[in-house]
Amino acid sequence: STVFAGDFIITPRMRLKCSVTDRHQSFVEEYHITNDVAIHRGQDSMLIRDLDICVNGTLLTSVIGDGIIVATPTGSTAYS
């Protein structure tokens, strides 16, 4: 019973696509994530302002704070 003999099970996993844009909605970068994505203020002591979170192009919420973590069901188990 080996993988080469075809003795295995595939478990599909959800992934996130994270597109980063600047304040002018210009595309900056895109990531495909299996577990989670954390957007944070880094070394800056100021809160993040005007961080818009969109799902499939629809505004979900705007964040003012230290940051946000978005997780897939696979990645969310670490935060339980």
Secondary structure, DSSP 8 states (H G I E B T S, - for coil): --GGGT---------EEEEEE-TT--EEEEEEESSEEEEE-TT-SS-EEEEEEEETTEEEEEEEESEEEEE-HHHHGGG-
